[in-house]
Amino acid sequence: MSQKKSAPEVTRREFLGSACCAAVGATGLLSALSSLRLMGAVASPGNGPQTPSRSGNIPGDYKALVCLFLNGGNDANNLIIPTGSGYAAYASARSNLAIPEDRALAFAPKTSDGRTWGLHPSVSELHSLFNTGKAALIGNVGTLVYPTTKAQYTARSVPLPPQLFSHSDQQVQWQHSVPDKPTSTGWGGRVADLVNAFNTNNEISMSVSIAGKNTFQVGAQVAQYAINTAGATTLAGGTSNVNSTDGIRFRAQKDLFAQSQPGLFETAFGTASGDAIVSAELLNSVLSASGTLLTPFPATSAGNQLRMAARLIAASPNLGLKRQIFFVQLGGWDTHAAQLTNTDPTTGSHANLLAQISQAVNAFYNATVELGVANQVTTFTASDFGRTFRSNGDGSDHGWGSHHFVVGGAVKGTELYGKLPTLTINGPDDTGLGRWIPTTSVDEYAATLATWFGVSASDLPTVLPNIGRFAKPNLGFL
């Protein structure tokens, strides 16, 4: 059975850094003030529920999106493995990275191009979710400005995403979806701006990050709210006896933030700080009263983050939220070296990471079943980029197109959507070394998720300004 943990206490400096400045970034004083005011508006007490109680039934029109970001670039060439007639070329190109064919977990999509496939042996839970219709695979997704062929790539006859193989650039482009246009918001944030009217309460943001600040959730109206795996960040003394020294100091700090201030910056800072304290107290109280999940979660980074997402879903009725967007993240996927151990490609860093997300996502799906919302919660992966098909001797290098999975009761599972590349070095889908040109854009992937979440066809260009350039605004996996 899952055990509750107390929310961590931090110093005043740490609290203000995480609770207030997470929404600001290094964007200048005016932008900082604007962000502080926005965060204050989102966090300010409204007309929603004031007294937390154990969560009631989650309404049938509730929905949640969960972005699981694989930070560093997942080597998806070892997530989906060719078998049968395609295995020899795979084994030759991948050399020491190749998963033995008899270890791959065979799966059979409902539709097929004649090739056969298996999954990495570390993702047995995902394999089971796929076979039971609760998960789908999406082939060769990546950042694109326009649909791009190899001939166009070689001739540079269409615009390409800038800094294609750069971690920071591709992470941002994946999360905001418009590589050819300047933007200060992410596509998840733009979705939140459009659907926030479904929510009846503005005390806690519908966009919660359990992995720190990110581009994906930055909206124009809805600010992301960063918490940790134990709950909202609180000032030291906030959970102490009110008559203790820490408790008295904490009340004094709250009183200081509530005082009238002489300048715009001081007023915005005090308001945002005070409102952040109120929000943290409210959220932790609601979480404490919302009961304990019976579903066991692995005690890993991904498991702890997804467990908190499940607790927040359970608490959604008491928070007045019918739409929630979560951001969770797991690092370590930049496997240039030490991708395997003892020459065994089924062990090592990459295998361990795949096992971690497989187990955590499976537990999270089971928790949504426990809460009665399996059909109302969709989890999807994203990552910087894929990695090269060809081994560098100890790992794989930065690539482009990658494969992803989507999990949830609403997913039209046991299917592989999109198109897997021709797995040939210097072949029709290769820019070099097995860096696949994406055949499905981030825009199409995101549009399918946004449509399920409640964004209308007429509003899709607001969320994804480039969606009109691509043929499939709905890939059909939801």
The 8 nearest C-alpha neighbors of each residue, nearest first, counted from 0:
[[1, 293, 295, 2, 294, 292, 291, 296],
 [0, 2, 295, 292, 293, 291, 3, 294],
 [3, 1, 0, 4, 291, 292, 295, 293],
 [4, 2, 1, 5, 291, 229, 287, 6],
 [5, 3, 229, 6, 2, 230, 7, 228],
 [4, 6, 7, 229, 3, 230, 8, 283],
 [5, 7, 229, 230, 4, 231, 8, 232],
 [8, 6, 5, 232, 9, 233, 229, 230],
 [7, 9, 235, 233, 234, 6, 232, 10],
 [10, 8, 235, 234, 13, 14, 233, 7],
 [9, 11, 13, 12, 235, 234, 14, 8],
 [10, 12, 14, 13, 234, 15, 9, 235],
 [11, 13, 15, 10, 14, 16, 9, 17],
 [14, 12, 16, 10, 11, 15, 9, 17],
 [15, 13, 11, 17, 16, 12, 18, 234],
 [14, 16, 19, 18, 12, 17, 13, 11],
 [15, 17, 20, 13, 14, 19, 18, 12],
 [18, 16, 14, 21, 15, 19, 20, 13],
 [19, 17, 15, 14, 16, 21, 20, 275],
 [20, 18, 15, 21, 17, 16, 272, 271],
 [19, 21, 23, 16, 22, 17, 18, 15],
 [22, 20, 17, 23, 19, 212, 18, 24],
 [21, 23, 20, 34, 24, 19, 222, 223],
 [22, 24, 20, 31, 34, 21, 25, 26],
 [25, 23, 26, 22, 21, 20, 31, 27],
 [24, 26, 27, 23, 31, 28, 30, 20],
 [27, 25, 24, 30, 31, 28, 23, 29],
 [26, 28, 30, 29, 25, 31, 24, 32],
 [27, 29, 31, 30, 32, 26, 33, 264],
 [30, 28, 32, 31, 27, 33, 26, 34],
 [29, 31, 33, 32, 28, 27, 26, 34],
 [32, 30, 28, 34, 23, 29, 33, 27],
 [31, 33, 35, 29, 34, 30, 28, 36],
 [32, 34, 30, 36, 31, 35, 37, 29],
 [35, 33, 37, 31, 32, 36, 23, 38],
 [34, 36, 32, 38, 37, 33, 271, 267],
 [37, 35, 39, 33, 34, 38, 267, 32],
 [38, 36, 34, 40, 39, 35, 33, 41],
 [39, 37, 35, 41, 40, 36, 42, 34],
 [38, 40, 271, 36, 42, 37, 41, 43],
 [41, 39, 37, 43, 38, 42, 36, 201],
 [40, 42, 38, 39, 201, 43, 37, 204],
 [41, 43, 202, 39, 40, 274, 203, 278],
 [44, 42, 40, 274, 39, 202, 41, 45],
 [43, 45, 202, 42, 46, 201, 274, 277],
 [46, 44, 47, 202, 201, 43, 200, 48],
 [45, 47, 200, 48, 44, 201, 49, 199],
 [48, 46, 200, 45, 319, 49, 199, 202],
 [49, 47, 50, 317, 318, 46, 319, 51],
 [48, 50, 47, 51, 281, 46, 317, 44],
 [51, 49, 48, 52, 285, 317, 281, 284],
 [52, 50, 285, 317, 288, 284, 49, 53],
 [53, 51, 288, 54, 50, 289, 285, 317],
 [52, 54, 289, 288, 290, 55, 51, 285],
 [55, 53, 289, 314, 317, 52, 316, 313],
 [56, 54, 57, 53, 316, 317, 313, 314],
 [55, 57, 58, 54, 316, 370, 371, 313],
 [56, 58, 316, 55, 59, 61, 315, 313],
 [59, 57, 60, 61, 56, 321, 316, 372],
 [58, 60, 61, 57, 375, 372, 62, 56],
 [59, 61, 58, 62, 321, 375, 57, 322],
 [60, 62, 321, 59, 58, 322, 375, 57],
 [63, 61, 375, 322, 376, 321, 60, 452],
 [64, 62, 376, 323, 324, 322, 375, 377],
 [63, 65, 324, 377, 376, 378, 325, 66],
 [66, 64, 378, 325, 324, 326, 377, 67],
 [65, 67, 326, 379, 380, 68, 378, 325],
 [68, 66, 380, 327, 328, 379, 381, 65],
 [67, 69, 328, 381, 382, 380, 70, 66],
 [70, 68, 382, 329, 328, 330, 381, 71],
 [69, 71, 330, 68, 382, 329, 72, 332],
 [70, 72, 333, 332, 383, 331, 330, 69],
 [73, 71, 383, 384, 332, 382, 385, 333],
 [72, 74, 332, 75, 385, 69, 382, 71],
 [75, 73, 386, 76, 385, 77, 72, 78],
 [74, 76, 78, 77, 73, 402, 401, 385],
 [77, 75, 74, 78, 79, 388, 80, 386],
 [78, 76, 75, 79, 80, 74, 119, 98],
 [77, 79, 75, 119, 118, 76, 80, 74],
 [80, 78, 118, 77, 76, 117, 75, 116],
 [79, 81, 117, 116, 77, 118, 78, 82],
 [82, 80, 116, 86, 85, 115, 117, 79],
 [81, 83, 86, 116, 115, 85, 100, 84],
 [82, 84, 85, 86, 115, 81, 114, 116],
 [83, 85, 86, 82, 87, 114, 115, 81],
 [86, 84, 81, 83, 82, 87, 88, 89],
 [85, 87, 82, 89, 81, 88, 83, 84],
 [88, 86, 90, 89, 85, 91, 84, 83],
 [87, 89, 91, 90, 86, 85, 92, 423],
 [90, 88, 86, 92, 87, 91, 93, 85],
 [89, 91, 87, 93, 97, 94, 88, 92],
 [90, 92, 88, 94, 89, 93, 87, 97],
 [93, 91, 389, 89, 94, 90, 88, 388],
 [92, 94, 390, 389, 97, 96, 90, 91],
 [95, 93, 91, 90, 96, 92, 97, 390],
 [94, 96, 97, 93, 342, 344, 392, 390],
 [97, 95, 93, 344, 94, 98, 390, 394],
 [98, 96, 93, 90, 95, 94, 99, 344],
 [97, 99, 344, 100, 345, 96, 102, 103],
 [100, 98, 102, 101, 97, 103, 344, 345],
 [99, 101, 102, 103, 98, 82, 86, 117],
 [100, 102, 99, 103, 104, 98, 82, 105],
 [103, 101, 99, 100, 120, 104, 98, 119],
 [102, 104, 117, 118, 100, 119, 120, 101],
 [105, 103, 117, 118, 120, 119, 102, 106],
 [106, 104, 117, 103, 116, 118, 107, 115],
 [107, 105, 117, 116, 104, 108, 118, 130],
 [106, 108, 109, 105, 116, 115, 413, 414],
 [109, 107, 414, 110, 413, 415, 111, 106],
 [108, 110, 414, 413, 107, 111, 415, 412],
 [111, 109, 108, 414, 112, 415, 107, 416],
 [110, 112, 113, 108, 109, 114, 107, 115],
 [111, 113, 114, 110, 115, 418, 419, 108],
 [114, 112, 111, 115, 110, 116, 84, 85],
 [113, 115, 112, 116, 111, 85, 81, 84],
 [116, 114, 82, 81, 83, 113, 117, 107],
 [117, 115, 81, 82, 80, 105, 106, 79],
 [116, 118, 105, 104, 103, 80, 106, 79],
 [119, 117, 104, 79, 103, 78, 80, 120],
 [118, 120, 78, 121, 103, 122, 77, 104],
 [119, 121, 103, 122, 104, 102, 123, 118],
 [122, 120, 354, 119, 123, 350, 353, 345],
 [123, 121, 357, 125, 124, 354, 120, 119],
 [122, 124, 126, 125, 121, 120, 127, 357],
 [123, 125, 127, 126, 122, 357, 361, 358],
 [126, 124, 128, 122, 127, 357, 123, 129],
 [125, 127, 123, 129, 124, 128, 122, 130],
 [126, 128, 130, 124, 125, 129, 131, 123],
 [129, 127, 125, 133, 131, 134, 126, 130],
 [130, 128, 134, 413, 126, 132, 127, 131],
 [129, 131, 127, 132, 413, 128, 126, 106],
 [132, 130, 128, 129, 133, 127, 413, 412],
 [131, 133, 412, 413, 129, 130, 134, 128],
 [134, 132, 128, 412, 407, 408, 129, 131],
 [135, 133, 406, 129, 412, 128, 405, 132],
 [134, 136, 412, 414, 405, 404, 413, 415],
 [135, 137, 404, 415, 403, 416, 138, 414],
 [138, 136, 416, 403, 402, 415, 417, 404],
 [137, 139, 402, 419, 417, 418, 140, 416],
 [138, 140, 401, 400, 402, 437, 419, 438],
 [141, 139, 439, 400, 437, 401, 440, 138],
 [142, 140, 400, 437, 440, 441, 399, 143],
 [141, 143, 441, 440, 173, 160, 172, 144],
 [144, 142, 145, 440, 160, 141, 159, 146],
 [143, 145, 159, 160, 158, 179, 178, 146],
 [146, 144, 143, 147, 468, 157, 158, 469],
 [147, 145, 143, 469, 148, 144, 438, 468],
 [148, 146, 145, 151, 152, 149, 157, 436],
 [149, 147, 151, 150, 152, 146, 436, 428],
 [148, 150, 152, 151, 153, 427, 428, 147],
 [151, 149, 153, 148, 152, 154, 147, 155],
 [150, 152, 156, 154, 148, 149, 153, 155],
 [151, 153, 149, 155, 150, 154, 148, 147],
 [152, 154, 150, 151, 155, 149, 156, 430],
 [153, 155, 151, 156, 152, 150, 157, 149],
 [156, 154, 152, 153, 157, 151, 158, 159],
 [155, 157, 151, 154, 158, 152, 153, 150],
 [156, 158, 155, 151, 159, 145, 147, 152],
 [159, 157, 144, 156, 160, 155, 145, 179],
 [158, 160, 144, 161, 157, 143, 145, 155],
 [161, 159, 178, 163, 143, 144, 162, 142],
 [160, 162, 163, 159, 178, 168, 179, 169],
 [163, 161, 165, 164, 168, 160, 169, 166],
 [164, 162, 161, 165, 160, 169, 399, 168],
 [163, 165, 162, 397, 398, 166, 399, 169],
 [166, 164, 168, 162, 167, 163, 169, 397],
 [167, 165, 169, 168, 170, 383, 164, 71],
 [166, 168, 170, 169, 165, 171, 383, 172],
 [169, 167, 171, 165, 170, 166, 172, 162],
 [168, 170, 172, 383, 171, 166, 167, 173],
 [171, 169, 383, 167, 173, 168, 172, 166],
 [170, 172, 174, 168, 169, 173, 175, 214],
 [171, 173, 169, 176, 175, 174, 178, 170],
 [174, 172, 170, 176, 171, 175, 169, 142],
 [173, 175, 215, 171, 172, 185, 214, 176],
 [174, 176, 185, 186, 172, 173, 177, 215],
 [177, 175, 172, 173, 174, 442, 178, 441],
 [178, 176, 179, 180, 175, 172, 465, 464],
 [179, 177, 172, 160, 180, 176, 144, 161],
 [180, 178, 177, 144, 160, 181, 161, 158],
 [181, 179, 177, 178, 182, 464, 176, 465],
 [182, 180, 179, 183, 177, 178, 184, 175],
 [183, 181, 184, 180, 175, 177, 185, 178],
 [182, 184, 181, 185, 217, 218, 214, 175],
 [185, 183, 217, 218, 182, 188, 175, 214],
 [186, 184, 175, 215, 188, 217, 214, 187],
 [185, 187, 175, 189, 188, 462, 215, 190],
 [188, 186, 216, 190, 215, 185, 189, 191],
 [187, 189, 218, 216, 217, 191, 185, 186],
 [188, 190, 186, 192, 218, 462, 191, 187],
 [189, 191, 187, 193, 188, 192, 462, 186],
 [192, 190, 188, 194, 189, 193, 195, 187],
 [193, 191, 189, 190, 195, 221, 220, 194],
 [194, 192, 190, 191, 195, 189, 454, 196],
 [193, 195, 191, 196, 192, 197, 190, 453],
 [194, 196, 197, 191, 198, 192, 193, 322],
 [197, 195, 198, 194, 193, 199, 192, 322],
 [198, 196, 195, 194, 321, 322, 199, 320],
 [199, 197, 320, 196, 321, 195, 200, 319],
 [200, 198, 319, 320, 197, 47, 201, 196],
 [199, 201, 47, 319, 198, 202, 46, 320],
 [202, 200, 203, 41, 45, 204, 42, 199],
 [201, 203, 42, 44, 43, 200, 45, 41],
 [204, 202, 201, 42, 278, 205, 318, 41],
 [205, 203, 206, 224, 41, 201, 223, 202],
 [204, 206, 323, 324, 207, 322, 203, 320],
 [207, 205, 324, 223, 204, 325, 323, 224],
 [208, 206, 224, 325, 223, 225, 205, 324],
 [207, 209, 326, 225, 210, 325, 211, 224],
 [208, 210, 227, 226, 327, 225, 304, 211],
 [211, 209, 327, 208, 328, 326, 212, 227],
 [212, 210, 225, 208, 209, 213, 226, 21],
 [211, 213, 21, 225, 210, 208, 214, 22],
 [214, 212, 215, 216, 211, 217, 208, 210],
 [213, 215, 185, 217, 216, 174, 171, 175],
 [214, 216, 185, 174, 187, 213, 217, 186],
 [217, 215, 188, 187, 185, 214, 223, 218],
 [216, 218, 188, 184, 185, 214, 215, 222],
 [219, 217, 188, 221, 184, 189, 220, 222],
 [218, 220, 221, 184, 192, 217, 189, 188],
 [221, 219, 218, 192, 222, 37, 41, 191],
 [222, 220, 218, 192, 219, 191, 223, 188],
 [223, 221, 218, 38, 217, 224, 220, 204],
 [222, 224, 206, 207, 216, 217, 225, 204],
 [225, 223, 207, 208, 204, 206, 222, 226],
 [224, 226, 208, 211, 207, 209, 223, 212],
 [227, 225, 231, 209, 230, 232, 208, 224],
 [228, 226, 209, 230, 229, 231, 225, 210],
 [227, 229, 304, 307, 230, 303, 209, 226],
 [230, 228, 6, 227, 4, 5, 7, 231],
 [231, 229, 6, 227, 228, 226, 283, 232],
 [230, 232, 226, 279, 283, 227, 233, 6],
 [231, 233, 226, 7, 279, 230, 14, 6],
 [234, 232, 8, 237, 279, 231, 9, 235],
 [233, 235, 9, 237, 8, 11, 10, 14],
 [234, 236, 8, 9, 10, 237, 233, 11],
 [237, 235, 245, 239, 246, 238, 249, 234],
 [236, 238, 234, 235, 239, 249, 233, 246],
 [237, 239, 236, 240, 235, 246, 8, 233],
 [240, 238, 236, 246, 237, 241, 245, 243],
 [239, 241, 243, 242, 246, 238, 245, 236],
 [240, 242, 246, 243, 247, 239, 245, 250],
 [243, 241, 240, 246, 247, 244, 245, 239],
 [244, 242, 246, 240, 245, 241, 247, 239],
 [243, 245, 247, 246, 248, 242, 236, 241],
 [246, 244, 236, 248, 243, 247, 249, 239],
 [245, 247, 241, 236, 243, 249, 239, 244],
 [248, 246, 244, 250, 249, 245, 241, 242],
 [247, 249, 251, 245, 246, 250, 244, 252],
 [248, 250, 246, 252, 251, 247, 236, 237],
 [251, 249, 253, 247, 252, 248, 254, 246],
 [250, 252, 254, 248, 249, 253, 255, 247],
 [253, 251, 255, 249, 254, 250, 248, 256],
 [254, 252, 250, 256, 251, 255, 273, 257],
 [253, 255, 251, 257, 252, 256, 250, 258],
 [256, 254, 252, 258, 257, 253, 251, 269],
 [255, 257, 269, 253, 273, 254, 258, 252],
 [256, 258, 254, 255, 253, 273, 259, 269],
 [259, 257, 255, 256, 260, 254, 269, 266],
 [260, 258, 257, 261, 266, 256, 269, 255],
 [259, 261, 266, 265, 262, 258, 269, 263],
 [262, 260, 259, 265, 266, 263, 264, 258],
 [263, 261, 265, 264, 260, 266, 267, 259],
 [264, 262, 266, 265, 267, 261, 260, 32],
 [263, 265, 267, 266, 262, 268, 32, 269],
 [266, 264, 268, 262, 267, 263, 260, 269],
 [267, 265, 260, 263, 269, 264, 268, 270],
 [268, 266, 264, 270, 269, 265, 36, 271],
 [267, 269, 265, 271, 266, 270, 264, 272],
 [270, 268, 256, 272, 266, 271, 267, 265],
 [269, 271, 267, 273, 272, 268, 274, 266],
 [270, 272, 39, 274, 268, 273, 269, 35],
 [273, 271, 275, 269, 270, 274, 268, 19],
 [272, 274, 270, 276, 275, 256, 271, 269],
 [273, 275, 277, 271, 276, 272, 43, 42],
 [274, 276, 278, 272, 273, 277, 271, 279],
 [275, 277, 279, 273, 274, 278, 280, 272],
 [278, 276, 274, 280, 275, 279, 281, 273],
 [279, 277, 275, 281, 276, 280, 42, 282],
 [280, 278, 231, 276, 282, 281, 277, 275],
 [279, 281, 277, 283, 278, 282, 284, 276],
 [282, 280, 278, 284, 279, 283, 277, 285],
 [283, 281, 285, 279, 284, 280, 278, 286],
 [282, 284, 286, 280, 285, 281, 287, 230],
 [285, 283, 287, 281, 282, 286, 280, 288],
 [286, 284, 51, 282, 288, 287, 283, 289],
 [287, 285, 283, 289, 288, 284, 282, 314],
 [286, 288, 284, 285, 289, 283, 290, 3],
 [289, 287, 53, 285, 52, 286, 290, 284],
 [290, 288, 53, 54, 286, 314, 287, 285],
 [289, 291, 288, 53, 292, 287, 54, 286],
 [292, 290, 293, 1, 289, 2, 3, 0],
 [291, 293, 294, 1, 290, 0, 310, 366],
 [292, 294, 0, 295, 291, 1, 369, 366],
 [293, 295, 366, 292, 296, 0, 365, 362],
 [296, 294, 0, 1, 293, 362, 297, 292],
 [295, 297, 362, 302, 298, 294, 306, 359],
 [298, 296, 302, 299, 359, 295, 358, 303],
 [297, 299, 302, 303, 296, 300, 301, 359],
 [300, 298, 302, 301, 297, 303, 355, 359],
 [299, 301, 303, 302, 304, 298, 329, 355],
 [302, 300, 304, 299, 303, 359, 305, 329],
 [301, 303, 359, 299, 297, 305, 300, 304],
 [302, 304, 306, 300, 301, 305, 299, 228],
 [305, 303, 301, 307, 306, 228, 302, 209],
 [304, 306, 308, 302, 307, 303, 363, 301],
 [305, 307, 303, 309, 308, 304, 302, 310],
 [306, 308, 310, 304, 305, 309, 228, 311],
 [307, 309, 305, 311, 306, 310, 312, 304],
 [308, 310, 312, 306, 307, 311, 305, 313],
 [311, 309, 307, 313, 312, 308, 314, 306],
 [312, 310, 314, 308, 313, 309, 315, 307],
 [311, 313, 309, 315, 314, 310, 308, 323],
 [314, 312, 310, 311, 315, 309, 54, 289],
 [313, 315, 311, 312, 54, 317, 289, 316],
 [314, 316, 318, 312, 320, 317, 313, 311],
 [317, 315, 319, 318, 314, 57, 320, 54],
 [318, 316, 315, 319, 314, 54, 51, 48],
 [317, 319, 315, 316, 320, 314, 48, 200],
 [320, 318, 200, 199, 316, 317, 198, 315],
 [321, 319, 198, 315, 318, 322, 316, 199],
 [322, 320, 61, 198, 197, 62, 323, 319],
 [323, 321, 62, 320, 63, 61, 205, 198],
 [322, 324, 205, 63, 206, 64, 325, 62],
 [325, 323, 206, 64, 63, 65, 205, 207],
 [326, 324, 65, 207, 208, 206, 66, 64],
 [325, 327, 208, 66, 65, 209, 67, 207],
 [328, 326, 67, 210, 209, 66, 304, 68],
 [327, 329, 68, 67, 210, 69, 330, 70],
 [328, 330, 69, 70, 301, 68, 331, 300],
 [331, 329, 70, 332, 69, 71, 328, 333],
 [330, 332, 333, 71, 70, 329, 334, 352],
 [331, 333, 71, 73, 72, 334, 330, 70],
 [334, 332, 71, 72, 331, 335, 73, 70],
 [333, 335, 336, 338, 332, 394, 395, 337],
 [336, 334, 394, 395, 396, 333, 393, 338],
 [335, 337, 394, 393, 334, 338, 395, 392],
 [338, 336, 339, 393, 394, 340, 334, 348],
 [337, 339, 394, 348, 334, 336, 349, 347],
 [340, 338, 347, 344, 337, 346, 343, 348],
 [341, 339, 347, 342, 343, 346, 337, 344],
 [340, 342, 343, 339, 346, 347, 344, 337],
 [343, 341, 340, 344, 339, 95, 96, 346],
 [342, 344, 341, 345, 340, 346, 339, 347],
 [345, 343, 339, 96, 346, 98, 342, 97],
 [344, 346, 343, 350, 98, 347, 120, 339],
 [347, 345, 350, 344, 339, 343, 340, 351],
 [348, 346, 339, 340, 350, 349, 338, 351],
 [347, 349, 351, 338, 350, 352, 339, 337],
 [350, 348, 352, 351, 338, 347, 353, 339],
 [349, 351, 353, 346, 347, 352, 348, 121],
 [350, 352, 354, 348, 349, 353, 347, 355],
 [353, 351, 355, 349, 354, 350, 348, 356],
 [352, 354, 350, 355, 356, 351, 121, 357],
 [355, 353, 121, 357, 351, 352, 122, 356],
 [356, 354, 352, 358, 353, 357, 359, 351],
 [355, 357, 359, 353, 358, 354, 360, 301],
 [358, 356, 354, 122, 360, 125, 355, 124],
 [357, 359, 361, 355, 356, 360, 354, 124],
 [360, 358, 302, 356, 362, 361, 357, 301],
 [361, 359, 363, 362, 357, 358, 356, 364],
 [360, 362, 364, 358, 359, 363, 124, 357],
 [363, 361, 365, 359, 360, 364, 296, 366],
 [364, 362, 366, 360, 365, 361, 305, 359],
 [363, 365, 361, 367, 366, 362, 360, 368],
 [364, 366, 368, 362, 363, 367, 361, 369],
 [367, 365, 369, 363, 368, 364, 294, 362],
 [368, 366, 373, 370, 372, 364, 369, 365],
 [369, 367, 373, 371, 365, 366, 370, 372],
 [368, 370, 366, 367, 371, 365, 294, 293],
 [371, 369, 367, 368, 372, 366, 313, 373],
 [370, 372, 368, 369, 373, 367, 57, 374],
 [373, 371, 375, 367, 374, 370, 368, 376],
 [372, 374, 367, 408, 368, 375, 376, 371],
 [375, 373, 408, 409, 372, 376, 407, 377],
 [374, 376, 62, 372, 373, 61, 63, 377],
 [377, 375, 63, 62, 373, 374, 407, 64],
 [378, 376, 407, 64, 406, 65, 63, 379],
 [379, 377, 65, 406, 405, 64, 66, 407],
 [380, 378, 405, 66, 404, 67, 65, 406],
 [381, 379, 67, 403, 68, 404, 66, 405],
 [380, 382, 68, 69, 67, 403, 379, 66],
 [381, 383, 69, 72, 68, 384, 70, 73],
 [382, 384, 170, 72, 169, 166, 71, 70],
 [385, 383, 399, 72, 382, 398, 401, 400],
 [386, 384, 401, 398, 399, 400, 72, 74],
 [387, 385, 398, 397, 74, 396, 395, 388],
 [386, 388, 433, 398, 434, 396, 389, 395],
 [387, 389, 433, 93, 76, 432, 386, 390],
 [388, 390, 92, 93, 387, 432, 433, 391],
 [391, 389, 93, 395, 392, 394, 388, 96],
 [390, 392, 395, 394, 393, 389, 396, 335],
 [393, 391, 390, 394, 95, 395, 94, 336],
 [394, 392, 336, 391, 337, 338, 335, 390],
 [393, 395, 336, 335, 338, 391, 334, 390],
 [394, 396, 335, 390, 391, 387, 386, 334],
 [395, 397, 387, 386, 335, 398, 394, 391],
 [398, 396, 386, 164, 387, 385, 395, 399],
 [397, 399, 386, 434, 385, 387, 384, 396],
 [398, 400, 384, 385, 434, 435, 141, 436],
 [401, 399, 437, 141, 139, 435, 140, 385],
 [402, 400, 385, 139, 140, 75, 384, 141],
 [403, 401, 138, 139, 75, 137, 140, 136],
 [404, 402, 137, 380, 136, 138, 401, 381],
 [403, 405, 136, 135, 137, 380, 379, 406],
 [404, 406, 379, 135, 134, 378, 136, 380],
 [407, 405, 134, 378, 133, 377, 410, 379],
 [408, 406, 377, 410, 409, 133, 376, 373],
 [407, 409, 374, 373, 410, 133, 375, 406],
 [408, 410, 374, 407, 477, 411, 375, 377],
 [411, 409, 477, 407, 412, 408, 476, 133],
 [412, 410, 476, 477, 409, 132, 135, 413],
 [411, 413, 132, 135, 134, 133, 414, 410],
 [412, 414, 132, 129, 108, 130, 135, 109],
 [415, 413, 108, 412, 135, 109, 416, 136],
 [414, 416, 136, 108, 137, 135, 417, 138],
 [417, 415, 137, 138, 136, 414, 418, 474],
 [416, 418, 138, 137, 439, 415, 419, 139],
 [419, 417, 138, 420, 438, 139, 416, 439],
 [418, 420, 138, 139, 421, 417, 438, 402],
 [421, 419, 422, 428, 418, 139, 435, 438],
 [420, 422, 423, 428, 419, 426, 427, 429],
 [423, 421, 420, 424, 89, 426, 88, 433],
 [422, 424, 426, 421, 425, 433, 88, 429],
 [423, 425, 426, 433, 432, 429, 422, 431],
 [426, 424, 429, 431, 423, 430, 427, 433],
 [427, 425, 423, 424, 429, 428, 421, 422],
 [426, 428, 429, 149, 425, 421, 423, 148],
 [429, 427, 435, 436, 426, 420, 421, 149],
 [430, 428, 435, 425, 433, 431, 426, 434],
 [429, 431, 434, 435, 436, 425, 433, 428],
 [430, 432, 429, 433, 434, 425, 424, 435],
 [433, 431, 389, 434, 387, 424, 388, 430],
 [432, 434, 388, 387, 429, 424, 431, 435],
 [435, 433, 398, 387, 429, 430, 399, 431],
 [434, 436, 429, 400, 428, 399, 433, 437],
 [435, 437, 428, 400, 429, 399, 438, 434],
 [438, 436, 400, 141, 139, 140, 439, 435],
 [437, 439, 139, 140, 418, 436, 440, 417],
 [440, 438, 140, 437, 139, 417, 141, 443],
 [441, 439, 442, 141, 443, 140, 143, 142],
 [440, 442, 444, 141, 142, 443, 445, 140],
 [443, 441, 440, 445, 444, 466, 446, 176],
 [444, 442, 472, 446, 440, 445, 441, 471],
 [443, 445, 441, 442, 447, 446, 440, 448],
 [446, 444, 442, 448, 447, 443, 441, 449],
 [447, 445, 449, 443, 448, 444, 472, 442],
 [448, 446, 473, 450, 445, 444, 449, 474],
 [447, 449, 445, 451, 446, 450, 452, 444],
 [450, 448, 452, 446, 451, 447, 454, 445],
 [451, 449, 454, 447, 452, 453, 448, 446],
 [450, 452, 448, 449, 453, 447, 477, 454],
 [453, 451, 449, 450, 454, 448, 62, 64],
 [452, 454, 450, 451, 455, 449, 194, 190],
 [455, 453, 450, 449, 452, 458, 459, 456],
 [456, 454, 458, 457, 453, 450, 459, 449],
 [457, 455, 459, 458, 454, 450, 460, 472],
 [456, 458, 455, 459, 460, 454, 461, 462],
 [459, 457, 455, 461, 456, 460, 454, 462],
 [458, 460, 462, 456, 461, 457, 463, 455],
 [461, 459, 464, 463, 462, 458, 466, 465],
 [462, 460, 459, 458, 463, 464, 189, 457],
 [461, 463, 459, 189, 460, 186, 190, 464],
 [464, 462, 460, 466, 465, 461, 459, 442],
 [463, 465, 460, 466, 461, 462, 177, 467],
 [466, 464, 467, 463, 468, 177, 460, 442],
 [465, 467, 468, 463, 469, 442, 464, 460],
 [468, 466, 465, 469, 460, 464, 470, 472],
 [469, 467, 466, 465, 145, 470, 146, 144],
 [470, 468, 467, 466, 471, 146, 472, 145],
 [469, 471, 472, 468, 467, 443, 466, 146],
 [470, 472, 473, 469, 474, 443, 466, 439],
 [473, 471, 443, 446, 447, 470, 474, 466],
 [474, 472, 447, 471, 475, 446, 443, 444],
 [473, 475, 476, 471, 447, 472, 443, 444],
 [474, 476, 473, 477, 447, 411, 416, 471],
 [475, 477, 411, 410, 474, 135, 416, 412],
 [476, 410, 475, 411, 409, 451, 447, 448]]
